[in-house]
Amino acid sequence: MKLTLGFSPCPNDTFIFDALIHHKIDTEGLEFEVFYDDVETLNHKAFQARLDITKLSFHAFAYAVKDYVLLDAGSALGFGVGPLLISKKDLAASDLQEVRSPSHNPQPATHNPQLRVGIPGKFTTANFLLSLAFPNLTNKTEFVFSDIEDALLRDEIDLGLIIHENRFTYQNKGLKKIIDLGSYWEETTGCAIPLGGIVIKRDLPDDLKHRVNRVLRKSVEYAFENPSSGIDFIRKHAQAMDEEVMYKHIELYVNKYSVNLGPEGRKAVRLLFDTALSKGIIPQIDEGIFL
C-alpha cells in the first residue's frame, strides 16, 4: 500500500525518515510517496488534508485535528530546543514588555507597532510561544525560516524569531539573542517544549495507523543505532549546511520523545494545547489528540 508522506528537508526529519523511505527496515508492506517542504508549507497542506501522513507544528495541529491524529513516534520535543528571539540591537526581554512614555515612566505594553517581527510562519509553535510570552508584539511578517537572519541584517525587521539550524548561525552574523522561548516555556511549565509532530489521517483504518507508527518507530531506532547510515541522504537535503551544524541539529531535535512520546511527552503536548486554549490562541478541540 502506498501512502503520501510529507516532511521537511531539515536534518532531524531526514535522519528520522531515512530508514523508512529507503527500506532499511521492514516497512510491513508500506510504500511512501514523499514530499519535502518547509514546516509552514506542511502546516498549510495539513489544513487542506492533502497528505496521508505529515510533519507539522504542534500549534498548527490544533487547526488540523479534525482530520489528523498524532503518532507516538517521530515528534520533536525537548529541553533547550526552543525558538530564539534575536535582533541586531542590544535588547533585553524587559525592553519588549513595556512601552515607555515621553516622561520615561514604564507603561504596560498593549501594542508596540514600532517593533517589526519576522516569524517563520503564523501557525508555527515558535509563533505560539512568542504570542504567549509577548502578546504585545503584533507587527509580524512571515518569512521562510532561513531568510529571517538576512532580513534582520537588511533592517527589514527589528526582531527575528528563528528556529532549526539558525540557532547555530546567528551569532556568526553579529546578531544577538534576546530570549530563548523554549527556556521561557520550560521555566514556566517544567515540561519539555513540543515543537513538531507526525500526524496521520484520522479516517484511515486503525490497524494501518498503528502499522505506520510501528514502522516509523523502527526507522527512528534504526537511525539511532546506525547514525551514519543516512549521511548522504541527510547531507543532500541539508543543502549548504555545515556538517558540524547538521549533526548539532540532529542531536538537538531527535531524542527519546522521537522514539515514543510516552507519558511525559503526552503531558507536554496536552499542556501546550490547554495553555493555548486558555489564552484564546487556538480553537476548541473536541477530537482526541493521540493515536
SERO-4910 file (N, C-alpha, C, O; in steps of 0.05 Angstrom, whole numbers):
BEGIN
 pado doro    nc1    nc2    nc3   cac1   cac2   cac3    cc1    cc2    cc3    oc1    oc2    oc3
  Met    A     17    -24      0      0      0      0     18     25      0     37     26     15
  Lys    A     11     45    -17     26     69    -18     11     92     -4    -13     96     -8
  Leu    A     26    107     13     15    130     27     32    155     21     56    153     17
  Thr    A     19    178     20     33    203     16     45    212     43     31    210     63
  Leu    A     69    222     42     84    229     66     98    255     62    113    259     42
  Gly    A     94    274     80    108    300     78    125    305    103    116    302    126
  Phe    A    150    313     98    167    323    120    187    343    109    189    346     85
  Ser    A    201    356    127    219    378    118    246    366    110    253    344    117
  Pro    A    261    381     94    288    372     87    309    377    109    333    373    104
  Cys    A    300    386    132    319    391    155    331    365    165    318    344    163
  Pro    A    355    366    175    369    341    183    354    324    203    356    300    202
  Asn    A    339    336    222    325    320    241    304    302    228    300    279    235
  Asp    A    290    313    208    270    297    194    282    277    175    273    254    175
  Thr    A    302    284    160    315    265    142    328    242    157    329    219    149
  Phe    A    340    249    180    351    229    198    330    209    207    335    184    207
  Ile    A    307    219    215    285    201    225    274    184    203    268    160    207
  Phe    A    270    195    179    255    181    158    272    165    139    262    150    122
  Asp    A    299    168    140    316    155    121    311    125    119    307    115     97
  Ala    A    312    111    141    309     82    141    281     73    130    279     52    117
  Leu    A    261     89    136    234     83    128    231     85     98    221     67     85
  Ile    A    239    107     86    234    111     57    254     96     40    249     92     16
  His    A    277     88     51    297     73     36    296     43     43    315     28     35
  His    A    276     34     57    271      6     63    296     -7     76    303    -30     70
  Lys    A    308      7     94    329     -5    110    318    -21    134    332    -35    148
  Ile    A    292    -18    137    277    -33    157    253    -46    143    247    -40    120
  Asp    A    240    -64    156    216    -77    146    193    -57    148    185    -49    170
  Thr    A    183    -48    126    161    -28    126    134    -41    126    113    -27    122
  Glu    A    133    -67    130    107    -81    133     89    -77    109     64    -74    113
  Gly    A    100    -77     86     85    -75     61     77    -46     53     62    -43     34
  Leu    A     87    -27     68     80      1     62    101     14     43    125      9     45
  Glu    A     91     30     24    107     47      7     99     76     11     77     81     20
  Phe    A    118     94      6    113    122     12    120    140    -12    142    138    -23
  Glu    A    102    158    -19    107    179    -38    114    204    -22     97    214     -7
  Val    A    139    213    -24    149    233     -6    148    261    -18    154    265    -41
  Phe    A    140    281     -1    140    309     -8    157    324     13    153    321     37
  Tyr    A    177    340      3    194    355     20    186    384     20    186    397     -1
  Asp    A    179    395     43    171    423     45    179    434     71    183    420     91
  Asp    A    182    461     73    187    474     98    162    470    116    140    465    106
  Val    A    166    474    142    145    466    161    119    482    157     97    471    161
  Glu    A    121    508    150     97    523    147     81    515    123     57    515    123
  Thr    A     95    507    101     81    496     78     67    470     85     45    465     77
  Leu    A     81    453    101     68    429    111     44    434    128     24    420    126
  Asn    A     46    455    145     23    463    161     -1    469    144    -23    460    149
  His    A      3    484    123    -19    492    105    -30    468     89    -54    466     84
  Lys    A    -12    450     82    -22    425     69    -39    409     88    -59    397     80
  Ala    A    -32    409    113    -48    395    133    -75    407    136    -95    393    140
  Phe    A    -77    434    135   -103    447    137   -122    438    114   -146    438    117
  Gln    A   -110    430     92   -126    421     69   -127    390     68   -139    379     49
  Ala    A   -115    377     88   -115    348     89   -105    335     64   -116    316     54
  Arg    A    -83    346     53    -73    337     27    -55    312     29    -53    297      9
  Leu    A    -44    307     52    -25    284     54    -36    263     74    -50    271     93
  Asp    A    -29    238     70    -38    217     89    -23    220    115    -35    217    137
  Ile    A      3    226    114     20    228    137     37    253    134     47    258    112
  Thr    A     40    269    155     55    294    151     67    303    178     56    299    199
  Lys    A     90    316    175    102    331    197     87    358    198     80    369    177
  Leu    A     81    368    222     70    395    225     78    406    252     88    391    270
  Ser    A     74    432    255     78    445    281     56    437    300     33    433    291
  Phe    A     62    434    326     41    428    344     20    450    345     -4    445    350
  His    A     28    475    342      9    497    340    -11    492    317    -35    495    321
  Ala    A      0    485    294    -17    480    271    -35    456    275    -57    456    264
  Phe    A    -26    436    290    -42    412    294    -69    419    306    -89    406    300
  Ala    A    -70    440    322    -96    448    334   -116    455    313   -141    453    318
  Tyr    A   -107    464    290   -125    472    268   -130    449    248   -146    452    229
  Ala    A   -116    427    252   -119    404    233   -128    379    248   -129    358    236
  Val    A   -135    382    273   -141    358    290   -166    343    281   -169    319    287
  Lys    A   -184    356    267   -208    342    257   -201    322    236   -216    303    232
  Asp    A   -178    326    222   -170    308    201   -148    289    208   -144    269    195
  Tyr    A   -132    296    229   -108    280    235   -107    273    264   -119    286    282
  Val    A    -92    252    270    -86    243    297    -56    241    300    -42    234    280
  Leu    A    -45    246    324    -16    246    328     -5    218    333    -15    203    349
  Leu    A     16    212    318     30    187    322     48    189    347     56    211    354
  Asp    A     54    167    360     71    167    383    100    171    375    116    181    391
  Ala    A    108    162    351    135    164    342    139    189    324    120    198    312
  Gly    A    164    199    324    171    219    305    170    248    314    178    266    299
  Ser    A    161    253    338    158    281    347    184    294    355    204    280    361
  Ala    A    184    320    354    207    336    364    198    351    389    184    371    387
  Leu    A    207    342    411    203    355    437    230    355    451    248    340    444
  Gly    A    232    372    471    257    371    486    262    396    503    246    415    502
  Phe    A    283    395    518    292    417    534    316    431    519    333    417    509
  Gly    A    316    457    520    337    472    506    336    471    476    356    474    463
  Val    A    312    467    465    309    465    436    290    486    425    283    485    401
  Gly    A    282    505    440    261    524    432    271    545    413    295    547    408
  Pro    A    253    560    401    259    582    383    273    605    398    268    608    422
  Leu    A    289    620    384    303    643    396    292    668    384    286    670    360
  Leu    A    289    689    400    282    716    390    308    731    390    322    734    410
  Ile    A    316    742    366    342    755    363    338    783    351    317    790    342
  Ser    A    360    798    351    360    825    340    388    833    332    408    821    341
  Lys    A    390    854    316    416    867    311    424    885    335    448    890    339
  Lys    A    404    893    350    409    913    371    412    898    398    404    875    402
  Asp    A    423    913    417    426    902    444    399    907    459    395    929    469
  Leu    A    382    887    459    356    889    472    354    867    493    365    846    490
  Ala    A    339    873    514    333    853    534    303    847    532    287    862    521
  Ala    A    295    823    543    267    816    542    250    837    556    227    842    547
  Ser    A    260    850    576    244    870    591    239    894    573    219    908    577
  Asp    A    256    899    553    251    921    535    227    917    517    215    936    507
  Leu    A    219    892    514    197    885    497    170    883    512    149    882    500
  Gln    A    172    884    538    148    880    554    136    906    564    115    906    577
  Glu    A    148    928    557    137    954    565    143    975    543    163    973    529
  Val    A    125    994    541    129   1017    523    133   1041    541    116   1047    558
  Arg    A    154   1056    537    160   1079    554    146   1104    543    147   1110    519
  Ser    A    134   1119    561    121   1144    553    142   1166    550    165   1161    557
  Pro    A    135   1189    539    155   1210    536    169   1218    562    191   1227    562
  Ser    A    156   1214    585    168   1220    611    186   1198    621    197   1199    643
  His    A    188   1176    604    204   1153    611    194   1136    634    209   1121    646
  Asn    A    169   1140    640    156   1122    660    146   1097    647    132   1099    627
  Pro    A    152   1074    658    143   1049    645    112   1048    644     99   1054    664
  Gln    A    102   1040    622     73   1036    619     68   1008    609     84    996    594
  Pro    A     46    996    618     41    968    608     39    968    578     27    986    565
  Ala    A     51    947    567     51    945    537     27    931    528     22    907    535
  Thr    A     11    944    511    -12    931    499     -8    927    469    -20    909    457
  His    A      8    945    458     13    943    429     39    959    423     41    982    433
  Asn    A     57    948    408     81    962    401     86    960    371    101    944    361
  Pro    A     72    978    356     73    976    327    101    983    316    107    977    293
  Gln    A    118    996    333    144   1003    323    163    979    318    180    980    300
  Leu    A    159    958    334    177    935    332    166    915    311    144    904    314
  Arg    A    181    912    290    173    894    268    186    867    273    210    865    278
  Val    A    170    846    273    180    819    280    178    801    256    156    798    243
  Gly    A    199    788    249    199    767    228    194    740    241    209    732    259
  Ile    A    174    726    232    167    700    243    168    678    221    165    684    197
  Pro    A    173    653    229    175    632    208    149    620    200    148    599    187
  Gly    A    127    633    207    100    624    200     80    628    222     86    625    246
  Lys    A     56    637    214     35    642    234     29    618    251     23    621    275
  Phe    A     29    594    239     20    571    253     43    554    265     38    531    273
  Thr    A     67    565    265     89    550    278     86    552    308     74    570    319
  Thr    A     97    531    322     97    532    351    114    555    361    109    566    382
  Ala    A    134    563    345    150    586    352    133    611    355    136    626    374
  Asn    A    115    615    336     98    639    338     78    636    361     71    656    374
  Phe    A     69    612    367     52    608    391     67    617    416     56    631    432
  Leu    A     92    609    419    108    616    443    112    646    444    112    658    465
  Leu    A    117    658    421    121    687    420     96    702    429     97    721    445
  Ser    A     73    692    420     47    704    428     42    701    457     30    718    470
  Leu    A     51    679    468     48    673    497     65    692    513     56    703    533
  Ala    A     90    694    506    110    710    521    107    740    517    110    756    535
  Phe    A    101    748    492     99    777    485     74    782    469     76    787    445
  Pro    A     51    782    481     26    786    466     25    814    454      9    819    436
  Asn    A     42    833    463     42    860    452     56    862    426     53    882    411
  Leu    A     72    842    419     87    843    393     68    833    371     67    809    366
  Thr    A     55    851    358     34    843    339     41    850    310     28    841    291
  Asn    A     63    866    306     70    874    279     89    853    267    113    855    268
  Lys    A     77    832    256     92    808    248     91    805    217     71    811    204
  Thr    A    114    796    207    116    789    178    126    761    176    145    753    189
  Glu    A    114    745    159    122    717    155    144    715    135    144    727    113
  Phe    A    164    699    142    187    692    124    191    662    124    183    648    142
  Val    A    204    652    102    215    625    104    236    627    126    252    646    127
  Phe    A    237    607    144    253    609    168    283    616    162    295    630    178
  Ser    A    293    607    140    322    611    134    327    639    124    351    647    121
  Asp    A    307    655    119    311    683    109    310    704    131    315    727    126
  Ile    A    304    696    155    299    715    177    324    730    185    324    754    189
  Glu    A    347    715    186    372    729    194    379    751    174    386    773    182
  Asp    A    377    745    148    384    764    128    365    788    128    373    811    123
  Ala    A    339    783    135    320    805    137    328    824    160    325    848    158
  Leu    A    338    813    181    348    829    204    372    846    195    374    870    201
  Leu    A    390    833    181    415    847    172    408    869    152    423    889    151
  Arg    A    387    866    137    378    887    118    360    908    131    351    926    118
  Asp    A    355    905    157    338    924    173    309    924    163    296    944    165
  Glu    A    301    902    151    273    899    143    255    894    168    231    900    168
  Ile    A    267    883    188    252    877    213    271    884    237    295    887    234
  Asp    A    258    887    260    274    894    284    280    870    301    300    869    315
  Leu    A    263    850    300    266    825    315    262    802    297    246    803    278
  Gly    A    276    780    302    273    756    286    268    732    304    282    728    324
  Leu    A    249    716    297    242    691    311    254    668    295    244    661    274
  Ile    A    275    656    306    290    636    290    286    608    301    283    604    325
  Ile    A    288    588    283    284    560    290    305    544    275    321    555    260
  His    A    305    518    280    322    499    265    352    507    268    361    515    289
  Glu    A    366    504    246    395    507    247    404    536    251    427    541    258
  Asn    A    386    555    248    393    583    253    401    588    282    414    608    288
  Arg    A    394    570    300    403    572    328    434    572    329    445    582    347
  Phe    A    446    559    309    475    556    309    490    576    292    515    576    291
  Thr    A    476    593    277    489    610    258    486    640    263    502    656    253
  Tyr    A    466    648    279    460    676    282    483    692    294    488    715    286
  Gln    A    498    680    313    520    695    326    542    701    306    555    722    308
  Asn    A    547    683    287    568    688    267    562    712    250    579    722    236
  Lys    A    536    720    249    528    743    233    526    768    249    516    789    239
  Gly    A    534    767    274    534    791    291    507    797    304    502    818    314
  Leu    A    488    777    303    462    781    314    462    771    343    479    755    352
  Lys    A    443    782    359    443    778    388    417    765    397    396    772    388
  Lys    A    420    747    416    396    734    428    384    752    449    397    763    466
  Ile    A    357    754    447    342    768    467    331    749    488    333    753    512
  Ile    A    319    727    478    308    707    496    305    680    481    300    679    457
  Asp    A    309    659    496    304    632    486    275    625    495    270    622    519
  Leu    A    257    624    476    229    619    483    224    591    493    204    585    506
  Gly    A    242    572    485    240    545    496    245    546    526    231    533    542
  Ser    A    266    561    534    273    563    563    250    577    578    243    570    600
  Tyr    A    238    597    565    215    610    577    192    590    583    181    590    605
  Trp    A    186    573    564    166    552    568    174    533    590    157    526    607
  Glu    A    199    524    589    208    504    609    207    516    637    198    502    656
  Glu    A    215    541    640    215    553    667    187    558    676    181    557    700
  Thr    A    168    563    658    141    568    665    125    543    672    109    542    690
  Thr    A    132    521    657    116    496    660    130    473    672    118    454    683
  Gly    A    157    472    670    172    449    678    171    426    658    181    404    664
  Cys    A    159    430    635    156    409    615    174    415    591    182    437    586
  Ala    A    180    394    576    193    397    550    175    413    532    150    413    535
  Ile    A    187    427    512    171    442    493    165    425    469    183    414    456
  Pro    A    139    421    463    132    406    438    134    425    414    120    445    413
  Leu    A    150    418    395    154    435    372    139    424    347    122    438    336
  Gly    A    145    399    340    131    388    317    125    359    320    139    345    336
  Gly    A    105    349    307     98    321    309     91    309    282     90    323    262
  Ile    A     87    283    281     79    268    257     51    259    261     44    245    280
  Val    A     33    267    242      5    261    244     -3    244    220     10    244    199
  Ile    A    -25    229    224    -35    211    203    -65    216    201    -79    223    221
  Lys    A    -76    213    177   -104    218    173   -122    201    191   -118    177    194
  Arg    A   -140    215    204   -158    203    224   -176    182    212   -184    163    226
  Asp    A   -183    185    186   -203    166    175   -190    141    163   -205    124    152
  Leu    A   -164    138    165   -151    113    156   -157     91    177   -163     97    200
  Pro    A   -157     66    168   -163     44    187   -143     44    211   -120     50    208
  Asp    A   -153     37    234   -137     38    258   -112     20    256    -91     27    265
  Asp    A   -116     -4    244    -93    -22    242    -71    -10    224    -48    -15    229
  Leu    A    -79      5    203    -60     18    186    -45     40    201    -21     44    199
  Lys    A    -60     56    217    -47     77    233    -26     66    252     -4     77    254
  His    A    -33     44    265    -14     31    283     10     19    268     32     19    279
  Arg    A      5      9    244     27     -2    228     46     20    221     71     17    223
  Val    A     36     43    213     53     66    206     69     74    230     93     80    228
  Asn    A     56     75    253     70     83    278     93     64    284    115     72    292
  Arg    A     88     38    281    109     18    286    132     21    267    156     21    276
  Val    A    126     25    242    147     28    222    164     53    227    188     53    225
  Leu    A    150     75    234    164    100    240    182     97    264    205    106    265
  Arg    A    172     84    285    189     79    309    213     63    301    235     69    311
  Lys    A    210     42    285    233     26    277    253     43    261    277     38    263
  Ser    A    243     62    245    260     79    230    277     97    248    301    100    243
  Val    A    265    108    269    280    125    288    300    108    303    323    116    306
  Glu    A    292     85    312    310     67    326    334     59    309    357     57    318
  Tyr    A    328     53    283    350     46    265    369     69    262    394     65    262
  Ala    A    359     93    260    376    117    257    394    121    281    418    127    278
  Phe    A    383    116    305    400    118    329    421     97    330    444    102    338
  Glu    A    414     73    321    433     50    322    454     52    299    476     41    301
  Asn    A    447     66    278    465     68    254    466     98    246    457    105    224
  Pro    A    478    115    262    476    144    258    489    154    232    481    175    223
  Ser    A    507    139    221    520    148    196    507    136    171    515    143    149
  Ser    A    487    119    175    475    105    152    463    124    132    465    119    108
  Gly    A    450    144    141    435    162    122    450    188    117    438    207    108
  Ile    A    476    188    121    490    214    120    489    227     92    486    251     90
  Asp    A    491    211     71    490    223     44    462    234     38    460    256     27
  Phe    A    442    220     47    414    230     43    410    255     59    398    275     50
  Ile    A    419    256     84    416    279    101    431    303     90    420    325     89
  Arg    A    456    298     82    472    320     71    460    331     45    461    356     41
  Lys    A    450    314     29    438    323      3    415    343      8    413    363     -6
  His    A    399    338     28    376    356     33    383    379     52    368    399     54
  Ala    A    406    377     65    415    399     83    426    422     67    433    443     78
  Gln    A    430    418     41    440    439     22    468    448     31    486    432     33
  Ala    A    471    474     37    498    484     43    504    484     73    523    497     81
  Met    A    488    470     88    493    470    117    519    457    125    527    436    114
  Asp    A    534    470    142    559    460    152    554    433    166    534    430    180
  Glu    A    572    413    162    567    387    173    565    387    204    549    372    215
  Glu    A    581    403    217    580    405    246    553    415    255    541    405    274
  Val    A    542    435    241    516    445    247    495    424    242    475    422    257
  Met    A    498    409    221    479    387    214    477    367    237    455    360    245
  Tyr    A    500    359    248    499    340    270    488    352    295    473    339    310
  Lys    A    494    377    300    483    391    324    453    392    322    438    389    341
  His    A    444    397    297    415    399    292    401    373    299    380    373    313
  Ile    A    413    351    290    401    325    296    401    319    326    381    310    337
  Glu    A    424    324    339    426    319    368    406    335    384    396    327    404
  Leu    A    400    359    374    382    377    388    353    368    387    339    370    407
  Tyr    A    345    359    363    316    355    359    307    326    358    283    320    359
  Val    A    326    307    358    318    278    357    327    266    383    351    265    389
  Asn    A    308    255    398    314    245    425    294    223    432    280    212    415
  Lys    A    291    217    458    273    195    466    244    200    459    229    182    454
  Tyr    A    236    226    458    209    232    450    204    226    421    181    222    413
  Ser    A    225    225    405    222    218    376    217    189    373    204    180    353
  Val    A    226    172    391    221    144    391    193    138    400    178    123    388
  Asn    A    185    151    422    159    147    434    153    170    452    169    176    470
  Leu    A    130    183    448    123    206    465    123    198    495    134    213    512
  Gly    A    111    176    501    110    167    529     93    186    546     83    206    535
  Pro    A     89    180    571     72    197    589     82    226    591     66    244    591
  Glu    A    109    230    592    119    257    594    114    273    569    105    296    571
  Gly    A    118    261    546    113    275    521     84    282    518     77    304    509
  Arg    A     67    263    524     38    268    522     29    290    541     12    307    533
  Lys    A     40    290    565     33    311    584     41    338    573     26    358    575
  Ala    A     65    340    561     74    365    550     57    375    527     50    399    526
  Val    A     48    357    510     30    364    487      3    374    498     -7    394    489
  Arg    A     -8    359    517    -34    368    529    -31    395    542    -49    412    539
  Leu    A     -9    400    556     -5    426    569     -3    448    549    -14    470    553
  Leu    A     11    443    527     13    463    506    -15    471    496    -21    494    493
  Phe    A    -31    451    490    -58    456    480    -76    470    501    -90    488    495
  Asp    A    -74    460    525    -90    472    547    -83    501    551   -100    518    555
  Thr    A    -57    507    550    -48    535    553    -57    552    530    -67    575    534
  Ala    A    -54    542    506    -63    557    482    -93    562    483   -102    584    475
  Leu    A   -108    542    491   -137    546    493   -145    567    514   -162    584    509
  Ser    A   -131    566    537   -137    585    558   -131    614    550   -143    633    560
  Lys    A   -112    617    531   -104    644    522   -119    652    497   -115    674    486
  Gly    A   -136    634    487   -151    640    463   -134    640    438   -141    653    418
  Ile    A   -111    626    438    -93    625    415   -102    604    395    -96    607    371
  Ile    A   -115    583    404   -124    562    386   -154    557    391   -164    565    412
  Pro    A   -168    545    372   -197    540    376   -201    515    394   -182    501    400
  Gln    A   -226    512    403   -233    489    419   -228    463    404   -234    461    381
  Ile    A   -217    443    418   -211    417    407   -230    397    418   -230    393    443
  Asp    A   -246    384    402   -265    364    411   -256    335    406   -265    317    418
  Glu    A   -237    332    386   -228    305    379   -205    297    397   -192    313    410
  Gly    A   -201    270    399   -178    260    413   -152    267    398   -151    267    373
  Ile    A   -131    274    413   -106    283    400    -88    259    392    -76    260    371
  Phe    A    -87    239    409    -67    218    407    -78    193    393   -102    188    394
  Leu    A    -59    178    381    -66    153    368    -77    133    389    -84    111    382
***
